[in-house]
Every structure is written in structure tokens, then in C-alpha cells.
């Protein structure tokens, strides 16, 4: 029987409203410094501290 390890996955969530270089830098540093196989970015539609969003839910 072959021992296969599970992939290491990290999740980065946020409203990213608007997305900016700071978000990109966090992603780049996470991939560079964390021992992960995959980084999943999960955008939320609406920041809980805002009443509107720059992008529609479809975007």
C-alpha cells in the first residue's frame, strides 16, 4: 500500500472590494513562505462594513 499524503491547502477570504496590490502581495508571500500545495482565494460579495459593492455578484 502506497502512503499518499494529503495536499496542504490554505484559504484566503475577503471582500477584495476593490482588489489591490496589497491583496496580491499577501497571496505572493503566502505561496512563497507557507508550505502549501494550493491557495484558494474566496471573495465575498459584500464587505460587512459596507452597504454597496463596486462589482456585481456575477463579477
N, CA, C and O atoms as a Maestro MAE file, in Angstrom:
{
 s_m_m2io_version
 :::
 2.0.0
}

f_m_ct {
 s_m_title
 :::
 protein
 m_atom[236] {
  # First column is atom index #
  i_m_mmod_type
  r_m_x_coord
  r_m_y_coord
  r_m_z_coord
  i_m_residue_number
  s_m_chain_name
  s_m_pdb_residue_name
  s_m_pdb_atom_name
  i_m_atomic_number
  :::
  1 25 0.839 -1.185 0.000 1 A "UNK " " N  " 7
  2 3 0.000 0.000 0.000 1 A "UNK " " CA " 6
  3 2 0.885 1.251 0.000 1 A "UNK " " C  " 6
  4 15 1.823 1.351 0.791 1 A "UNK " " O  " 8
  5 25 0.588 2.192 -0.878 2 A "UNK " " N  " 7
  6 3 1.354 3.423 -1.010 2 A "UNK " " CA " 6
  7 2 0.800 4.455 -0.037 2 A "UNK " " C  " 6
  8 15 -0.412 4.649 0.054 2 A "UNK " " O  " 8
  9 25 1.700 5.117 0.691 3 A "UNK " " N  " 7
  10 3 1.297 6.162 1.622 3 A "UNK " " CA " 6
  11 2 1.287 7.494 0.888 3 A "UNK " " C  " 6
  12 15 2.344 8.054 0.596 3 A "UNK " " O  " 8
  13 25 0.097 8.002 0.592 4 A "UNK " " N  " 7
  14 3 -0.025 9.275 -0.103 4 A "UNK " " CA " 6
  15 2 -0.454 10.340 0.897 4 A "UNK " " C  " 6
  16 15 -1.470 10.187 1.575 4 A "UNK " " O  " 8
  17 25 0.313 11.410 0.987 5 A "UNK " " N  " 7
  18 3 -0.063 12.485 1.903 5 A "UNK " " CA " 6
  19 2 -1.109 13.376 1.245 5 A "UNK " " C  " 6
  20 15 -1.165 13.512 0.023 5 A "UNK " " O  " 8
  21 25 -1.918 13.967 2.082 6 A "UNK " " N  " 7
  22 3 -2.942 14.887 1.594 6 A "UNK " " CA " 6
  23 2 -2.288 16.219 1.247 6 A "UNK " " C  " 6
  24 15 -1.339 16.633 1.914 6 A "UNK " " O  " 8
  25 25 -2.783 16.897 0.212 7 A "UNK " " N  " 7
  26 3 -2.213 18.202 -0.127 7 A "UNK " " CA " 6
  27 2 -2.512 19.222 0.967 7 A "UNK " " C  " 6
  28 15 -3.571 19.183 1.594 7 A "UNK " " O  " 8
  29 25 -1.579 20.123 1.187 8 A "UNK " " N  " 7
  30 3 -1.769 21.212 2.134 8 A "UNK " " CA " 6
  31 2 -2.439 22.371 1.398 8 A "UNK " " C  " 6
  32 15 -1.927 22.856 0.389 8 A "UNK " " O  " 8
  33 25 -3.585 22.805 1.913 9 A "UNK " " N  " 7
  34 3 -4.373 23.845 1.262 9 A "UNK " " CA " 6
  35 2 -4.592 24.998 2.235 9 A "UNK " " C  " 6
  36 15 -4.898 24.779 3.408 9 A "UNK " " O  " 8
  37 25 -4.435 26.226 1.746 10 A "UNK " " N  " 7
  38 3 -4.734 27.423 2.533 10 A "UNK " " CA " 6
  39 2 -5.875 28.167 1.845 10 A "UNK " " C  " 6
  40 15 -6.030 28.092 0.626 10 A "UNK " " O  " 8
  41 25 -6.667 28.882 2.634 11 A "UNK " " N  " 7
  42 3 -7.792 29.661 2.111 11 A "UNK " " CA " 6
  43 2 -7.592 31.118 2.500 11 A "UNK " " C  " 6
  44 15 -7.337 31.432 3.663 11 A "UNK " " O  " 8
  45 25 -7.709 32.003 1.519 12 A "UNK " " N  " 7
  46 3 -7.616 33.445 1.745 12 A "UNK " " CA " 6
  47 2 -8.945 34.051 1.355 12 A "UNK " " C  " 6
  48 15 -9.269 34.132 0.170 12 A "UNK " " O  " 8
  49 25 -9.713 34.476 2.333 13 A "UNK " " N  " 7
  50 3 -11.037 35.031 2.072 13 A "UNK " " CA " 6
  51 2 -11.091 36.517 2.352 13 A "UNK " " C  " 6
  52 15 -10.340 37.035 3.178 13 A "UNK " " O  " 8
  53 25 -11.980 37.189 1.663 14 A "UNK " " N  " 7
  54 3 -12.181 38.621 1.882 14 A "UNK " " CA " 6
  55 2 -13.112 39.182 0.834 14 A "UNK " " C  " 6
  56 15 -13.491 38.493 -0.113 14 A "UNK " " O  " 8
  57 25 -13.483 40.451 1.012 15 A "UNK " " N  " 7
  58 3 -14.365 41.064 0.010 15 A "UNK " " CA " 6
  59 2 -13.563 41.623 -1.162 15 A "UNK " " C  " 6
  60 15 -14.097 41.765 -2.262 15 A "UNK " " O  " 8
  61 25 -12.292 41.940 -0.941 16 A "UNK " " N  " 7
  62 3 -11.422 42.429 -2.015 16 A "UNK " " CA " 6
  63 2 -12.125 43.524 -2.831 16 A "UNK " " C  " 6
  64 15 -12.134 43.485 -4.061 16 A "UNK " " O  " 8
  65 25 -12.704 44.484 -2.138 17 A "UNK " " N  " 7
  66 3 -13.561 45.492 -2.768 17 A "UNK " " CA " 6
  67 2 -13.007 46.889 -2.518 17 A "UNK " " C  " 6
  68 15 -13.404 47.538 -1.550 17 A "UNK " " O  " 8
  69 25 -12.119 47.356 -3.349 18 A "UNK " " N  " 7
  70 3 -11.625 46.758 -4.583 18 A "UNK " " CA " 6
  71 2 -10.375 45.921 -4.326 18 A "UNK " " C  " 6
  72 15 -9.679 46.133 -3.334 18 A "UNK " " O  " 8
  73 25 -10.090 44.975 -5.212 19 A "UNK " " N  " 7
  74 3 -8.828 44.247 -5.089 19 A "UNK " " CA " 6
  75 2 -7.668 45.213 -5.363 19 A "UNK " " C  " 6
  76 15 -7.766 46.081 -6.231 19 A "UNK " " O  " 8
  77 25 -6.585 45.056 -4.625 20 A "UNK " " N  " 7
  78 3 -5.449 45.965 -4.809 20 A "UNK " " CA " 6
  79 2 -4.137 45.212 -4.621 20 A "UNK " " C  " 6
  80 15 -4.130 44.018 -4.320 20 A "UNK " " O  " 8
  81 25 -3.041 45.917 -4.801 21 A "UNK " " N  " 7
  82 3 -1.718 45.287 -4.740 21 A "UNK " " CA " 6
  83 2 -1.426 44.658 -3.380 21 A "UNK " " C  " 6
  84 15 -0.658 43.699 -3.295 21 A "UNK " " O  " 8
  85 25 -2.022 45.180 -2.329 22 A "UNK " " N  " 7
  86 3 -1.833 44.592 -1.003 22 A "UNK " " CA " 6
  87 2 -2.363 43.171 -0.944 22 A "UNK " " C  " 6
  88 15 -1.732 42.287 -0.364 22 A "UNK " " O  " 8
  89 25 -3.541 42.951 -1.556 23 A "UNK " " N  " 7
  90 3 -4.095 41.598 -1.629 23 A "UNK " " CA " 6
  91 2 -3.161 40.692 -2.429 23 A "UNK " " C  " 6
  92 15 -2.890 39.560 -2.030 23 A "UNK " " O  " 8
  93 25 -2.679 41.194 -3.545 24 A "UNK " " N  " 7
  94 3 -1.776 40.422 -4.393 24 A "UNK " " CA " 6
  95 2 -0.497 40.075 -3.642 24 A "UNK " " C  " 6
  96 15 0.013 38.961 -3.760 24 A "UNK " " O  " 8
  97 25 0.015 41.014 -2.879 25 A "UNK " " N  " 7
  98 3 1.248 40.782 -2.130 25 A "UNK " " CA " 6
  99 2 1.043 39.699 -1.063 25 A "UNK " " C  " 6
  100 15 1.922 38.866 -0.844 25 A "UNK " " O  " 8
  101 25 -0.112 39.717 -0.407 26 A "UNK " " N  " 7
  102 3 -0.421 38.678 0.581 26 A "UNK " " CA " 6
  103 2 -0.410 37.303 -0.085 26 A "UNK " " C  " 6
  104 15 0.157 36.352 0.454 26 A "UNK " " O  " 8
  105 25 -1.035 37.201 -1.248 27 A "UNK " " N  " 7
  106 3 -1.066 35.926 -1.977 27 A "UNK " " CA " 6
  107 2 0.347 35.482 -2.340 27 A "UNK " " C  " 6
  108 15 0.710 34.326 -2.125 27 A "UNK " " O  " 8
  109 25 1.142 36.390 -2.887 28 A "UNK " " N  " 7
  110 3 2.508 36.034 -3.294 28 A "UNK " " CA " 6
  111 2 3.346 35.600 -2.098 28 A "UNK " " C  " 6
  112 15 4.087 34.622 -2.188 28 A "UNK " " O  " 8
  113 25 3.240 36.309 -0.987 29 A "UNK " " N  " 7
  114 3 4.007 35.951 0.209 29 A "UNK " " CA " 6
  115 2 3.531 34.628 0.796 29 A "UNK " " C  " 6
  116 15 4.347 33.832 1.260 29 A "UNK " " O  " 8
  117 25 2.234 34.385 0.783 30 A "UNK " " N  " 7
  118 3 1.698 33.125 1.304 30 A "UNK " " CA " 6
  119 2 2.244 31.944 0.507 30 A "UNK " " C  " 6
  120 15 2.680 30.947 1.083 30 A "UNK " " O  " 8
  121 25 2.216 32.060 -0.814 31 A "UNK " " N  " 7
  122 3 2.708 30.979 -1.665 31 A "UNK " " CA " 6
  123 2 4.216 30.790 -1.472 31 A "UNK " " C  " 6
  124 15 4.719 29.668 -1.512 31 A "UNK " " O  " 8
  125 25 4.921 31.893 -1.264 32 A "UNK " " N  " 7
  126 3 6.381 31.837 -1.107 32 A "UNK " " CA " 6
  127 2 6.795 31.254 0.254 32 A "UNK " " C  " 6
  128 15 7.745 30.475 0.330 32 A "UNK " " O  " 8
  129 25 6.093 31.626 1.311 33 A "UNK " " N  " 7
  130 3 6.561 31.305 2.659 33 A "UNK " " CA " 6
  131 2 5.827 30.154 3.350 33 A "UNK " " C  " 6
  132 15 6.374 29.551 4.274 33 A "UNK " " O  " 8
  133 25 4.625 29.844 2.932 34 A "UNK " " N  " 7
  134 3 3.886 28.754 3.575 34 A "UNK " " CA " 6
  135 2 4.165 27.446 2.852 34 A "UNK " " C  " 6
  136 15 4.370 27.433 1.638 34 A "UNK " " O  " 8
  137 25 4.171 26.381 3.572 35 A "UNK " " N  " 7
  138 3 4.387 25.058 2.990 35 A "UNK " " CA " 6
  139 2 3.033 24.508 2.549 35 A "UNK " " C  " 6
  140 15 2.470 23.618 3.186 35 A "UNK " " O  " 8
  141 25 2.518 25.064 1.433 36 A "UNK " " N  " 7
  142 3 1.197 24.677 0.932 36 A "UNK " " CA " 6
  143 2 1.303 24.223 -0.511 36 A "UNK " " C  " 6
  144 15 2.217 24.606 -1.241 36 A "UNK " " O  " 8
  145 25 0.343 23.398 -0.902 37 A "UNK " " N  " 7
  146 3 0.274 22.934 -2.282 37 A "UNK " " CA " 6
  147 2 -0.674 23.788 -3.112 37 A "UNK " " C  " 6
  148 15 -0.540 23.882 -4.332 37 A "UNK " " O  " 8
  149 25 -1.635 24.409 -2.434 38 A "UNK " " N  " 7
  150 3 -2.650 25.183 -3.150 38 A "UNK " " CA " 6
  151 2 -3.154 26.298 -2.245 38 A "UNK " " C  " 6
  152 15 -3.315 26.113 -1.039 38 A "UNK " " O  " 8
  153 25 -3.402 27.465 -2.851 39 A "UNK " " N  " 7
  154 3 -4.016 28.585 -2.157 39 A "UNK " " CA " 6
  155 2 -5.329 28.889 -2.859 39 A "UNK " " C  " 6
  156 15 -5.349 29.185 -4.054 39 A "UNK " " O  " 8
  157 25 -6.408 28.816 -2.125 40 A "UNK " " N  " 7
  158 3 -7.734 29.100 -2.680 40 A "UNK " " CA " 6
  159 2 -8.146 30.488 -2.207 40 A "UNK " " C  " 6
  160 15 -8.147 30.772 -1.009 40 A "UNK " " O  " 8
  161 25 -8.494 31.348 -3.158 41 A "UNK " " N  " 7
  162 3 -8.943 32.702 -2.844 41 A "UNK " " CA " 6
  163 2 -10.461 32.718 -2.946 41 A "UNK " " C  " 6
  164 15 -11.025 32.388 -3.989 41 A "UNK " " O  " 8
  165 25 -11.123 33.108 -1.846 42 A "UNK " " N  " 7
  166 3 -12.582 33.083 -1.783 42 A "UNK " " CA " 6
  167 2 -13.091 34.507 -1.572 42 A "UNK " " C  " 6
  168 15 -13.061 35.018 -0.453 42 A "UNK " " O  " 8
  169 25 -13.559 35.149 -2.649 43 A "UNK " " N  " 7
  170 3 -14.092 36.502 -2.484 43 A "UNK " " CA " 6
  171 2 -15.529 36.463 -1.961 43 A "UNK " " C  " 6
  172 15 -16.349 35.664 -2.412 43 A "UNK " " O  " 8
  173 25 -15.810 37.337 -1.009 44 A "UNK " " N  " 7
  174 3 -17.177 37.524 -0.522 44 A "UNK " " CA " 6
  175 2 -17.816 38.630 -1.349 44 A "UNK " " C  " 6
  176 15 -17.129 39.530 -1.832 44 A "UNK " " O  " 8
  177 25 -19.118 38.559 -1.509 45 A "UNK " " N  " 7
  178 3 -19.785 39.581 -2.335 45 A "UNK " " CA " 6
  179 2 -19.743 40.953 -1.676 45 A "UNK " " C  " 6
  180 15 -19.399 41.937 -2.330 45 A "UNK " " O  " 8
  181 25 -20.087 41.038 -0.395 46 A "UNK " " N  " 7
  182 3 -20.229 42.341 0.232 46 A "UNK " " CA " 6
  183 2 -19.499 42.373 1.566 46 A "UNK " " C  " 6
  184 15 -19.729 41.538 2.441 46 A "UNK " " O  " 8
  185 25 -18.625 43.343 1.701 47 A "UNK " " N  " 7
  186 3 -17.933 43.577 2.956 47 A "UNK " " CA " 6
  187 2 -18.981 43.892 4.027 47 A "UNK " " C  " 6
  188 15 -19.859 44.720 3.783 47 A "UNK " " O  " 8
  189 25 -18.921 43.267 5.191 48 A "UNK " " N  " 7
  190 3 -19.939 43.517 6.215 48 A "UNK " " CA " 6
  191 2 -19.942 44.948 6.741 48 A "UNK " " C  " 6
  192 15 -20.895 45.354 7.406 48 A "UNK " " O  " 8
  193 25 -18.888 45.725 6.454 49 A "UNK " " N  " 7
  194 3 -18.822 47.112 6.900 49 A "UNK " " CA " 6
  195 2 -19.226 48.099 5.812 49 A "UNK " " C  " 6
  196 15 -19.119 49.311 6.001 49 A "UNK " " O  " 8
  197 25 -19.693 47.586 4.669 50 A "UNK " " N  " 7
  198 3 -20.117 48.444 3.555 50 A "UNK " " CA " 6
  199 2 -21.557 48.100 3.170 50 A "UNK " " C  " 6
  200 15 -22.018 46.983 3.403 50 A "UNK " " O  " 8
  201 25 -22.256 49.056 2.584 51 A "UNK " " N  " 7
  202 3 -23.626 48.811 2.154 51 A "UNK " " CA " 6
  203 2 -23.745 48.575 0.660 51 A "UNK " " C  " 6
  204 15 -24.795 48.143 0.184 51 A "UNK " " O  " 8
  205 25 -22.673 48.855 -0.095 52 A "UNK " " N  " 7
  206 3 -22.664 48.609 -1.545 52 A "UNK " " CA " 6
  207 2 -21.330 47.997 -1.933 52 A "UNK " " C  " 6
  208 15 -20.366 48.030 -1.167 52 A "UNK " " O  " 8
  209 25 -21.291 47.440 -3.135 53 A "UNK " " N  " 7
  210 3 -20.074 46.836 -3.664 53 A "UNK " " CA " 6
  211 2 -19.748 47.449 -5.012 53 A "UNK " " C  " 6
  212 15 -20.650 47.841 -5.752 53 A "UNK " " O  " 8
  213 25 -18.456 47.535 -5.339 54 A "UNK " " N  " 7
  214 3 -18.059 48.066 -6.633 54 A "UNK " " CA " 6
  215 2 -18.386 47.101 -7.764 54 A "UNK " " C  " 6
  216 15 -18.633 47.535 -8.889 54 A "UNK " " O  " 8
  217 25 -18.394 45.810 -7.487 55 A "UNK " " N  " 7
  218 3 -18.650 44.800 -8.510 55 A "UNK " " CA " 6
  219 2 -19.974 44.079 -8.202 55 A "UNK " " C  " 6
  220 15 -20.383 43.969 -7.046 55 A "UNK " " O  " 8
  221 25 -20.616 43.605 -9.240 56 A "UNK " " N  " 7
  222 3 -21.846 42.847 -9.058 56 A "UNK " " CA " 6
  223 2 -21.514 41.449 -8.539 56 A "UNK " " C  " 6
  224 15 -20.362 41.022 -8.610 56 A "UNK " " O  " 8
  225 25 -22.496 40.748 -8.026 57 A "UNK " " N  " 7
  226 3 -22.279 39.383 -7.533 57 A "UNK " " CA " 6
  227 2 -21.795 38.473 -8.657 57 A "UNK " " C  " 6
  228 15 -21.009 37.560 -8.401 57 A "UNK " " O  " 8
  229 25 -22.235 38.691 -9.881 58 A "UNK " " N  " 7
  230 3 -21.814 37.874 -11.011 58 A "UNK " " CA " 6
  231 2 -20.327 38.050 -11.302 58 A "UNK " " C  " 6
  232 15 -19.647 37.089 -11.662 58 A "UNK " " O  " 8
  233 25 -19.823 39.267 -11.148 59 A "UNK " " N  " 7
  234 3 -18.403 39.517 -11.409 59 A "UNK " " CA " 6
  235 2 -17.575 38.910 -10.315 59 A "UNK " " C  " 6
  236 15 -16.348 39.008 -10.343 59 A "UNK " " O  " 8
  :::
 }
 m_bond[235] {
  # First column is bond index #
  i_m_from
  i_m_to
  i_m_order
  :::
  1 1 2 1
  2 2 3 1
  3 3 4 2
  4 3 5 1
  5 5 6 1
  6 6 7 1
  7 7 8 2
  8 7 9 1
  9 9 10 1
  10 10 11 1
  11 11 12 2
  12 11 13 1
  13 13 14 1
  14 14 15 1
  15 15 16 2
  16 15 17 1
  17 17 18 1
  18 18 19 1
  19 19 20 2
  20 19 21 1
  21 21 22 1
  22 22 23 1
  23 23 24 2
  24 23 25 1
  25 25 26 1
  26 26 27 1
  27 27 28 2
  28 27 29 1
  29 29 30 1
  30 30 31 1
  31 31 32 2
  32 31 33 1
  33 33 34 1
  34 34 35 1
  35 35 36 2
  36 35 37 1
  37 37 38 1
  38 38 39 1
  39 39 40 2
  40 39 41 1
  41 41 42 1
  42 42 43 1
  43 43 44 2
  44 43 45 1
  45 45 46 1
  46 46 47 1
  47 47 48 2
  48 47 49 1
  49 49 50 1
  50 50 51 1
  51 51 52 2
  52 51 53 1
  53 53 54 1
  54 54 55 1
  55 55 56 2
  56 55 57 1
  57 57 58 1
  58 58 59 1
  59 59 60 2
  60 59 61 1
  61 61 62 1
  62 62 63 1
  63 63 64 2
  64 63 65 1
  65 65 66 1
  66 66 67 1
  67 67 68 2
  68 67 69 1
  69 69 70 1
  70 70 71 1
  71 71 72 2
  72 71 73 1
  73 73 74 1
  74 74 75 1
  75 75 76 2
  76 75 77 1
  77 77 78 1
  78 78 79 1
  79 79 80 2
  80 79 81 1
  81 81 82 1
  82 82 83 1
  83 83 84 2
  84 83 85 1
  85 85 86 1
  86 86 87 1
  87 87 88 2
  88 87 89 1
  89 89 90 1
  90 90 91 1
  91 91 92 2
  92 91 93 1
  93 93 94 1
  94 94 95 1
  95 95 96 2
  96 95 97 1
  97 97 98 1
  98 98 99 1
  99 99 100 2
  100 99 101 1
  101 101 102 1
  102 102 103 1
  103 103 104 2
  104 103 105 1
  105 105 106 1
  106 106 107 1
  107 107 108 2
  108 107 109 1
  109 109 110 1
  110 110 111 1
  111 111 112 2
  112 111 113 1
  113 113 114 1
  114 114 115 1
  115 115 116 2
  116 115 117 1
  117 117 118 1
  118 118 119 1
  119 119 120 2
  120 119 121 1
  121 121 122 1
  122 122 123 1
  123 123 124 2
  124 123 125 1
  125 125 126 1
  126 126 127 1
  127 127 128 2
  128 127 129 1
  129 129 130 1
  130 130 131 1
  131 131 132 2
  132 131 133 1
  133 133 134 1
  134 134 135 1
  135 135 136 2
  136 135 137 1
  137 137 138 1
  138 138 139 1
  139 139 140 2
  140 139 141 1
  141 141 142 1
  142 142 143 1
  143 143 144 2
  144 143 145 1
  145 145 146 1
  146 146 147 1
  147 147 148 2
  148 147 149 1
  149 149 150 1
  150 150 151 1
  151 151 152 2
  152 151 153 1
  153 153 154 1
  154 154 155 1
  155 155 156 2
  156 155 157 1
  157 157 158 1
  158 158 159 1
  159 159 160 2
  160 159 161 1
  161 161 162 1
  162 162 163 1
  163 163 164 2
  164 163 165 1
  165 165 166 1
  166 166 167 1
  167 167 168 2
  168 167 169 1
  169 169 170 1
  170 170 171 1
  171 171 172 2
  172 171 173 1
  173 173 174 1
  174 174 175 1
  175 175 176 2
  176 175 177 1
  177 177 178 1
  178 178 179 1
  179 179 180 2
  180 179 181 1
  181 181 182 1
  182 182 183 1
  183 183 184 2
  184 183 185 1
  185 185 186 1
  186 186 187 1
  187 187 188 2
  188 187 189 1
  189 189 190 1
  190 190 191 1
  191 191 192 2
  192 191 193 1
  193 193 194 1
  194 194 195 1
  195 195 196 2
  196 195 197 1
  197 197 198 1
  198 198 199 1
  199 199 200 2
  200 199 201 1
  201 201 202 1
  202 202 203 1
  203 203 204 2
  204 203 205 1
  205 205 206 1
  206 206 207 1
  207 207 208 2
  208 207 209 1
  209 209 210 1
  210 210 211 1
  211 211 212 2
  212 211 213 1
  213 213 214 1
  214 214 215 1
  215 215 216 2
  216 215 217 1
  217 217 218 1
  218 218 219 1
  219 219 220 2
  220 219 221 1
  221 221 222 1
  222 222 223 1
  223 223 224 2
  224 223 225 1
  225 225 226 1
  226 226 227 1
  227 227 228 2
  228 227 229 1
  229 229 230 1
  230 230 231 1
  231 231 232 2
  232 231 233 1
  233 233 234 1
  234 234 235 1
  235 235 236 2
  :::
 }
}
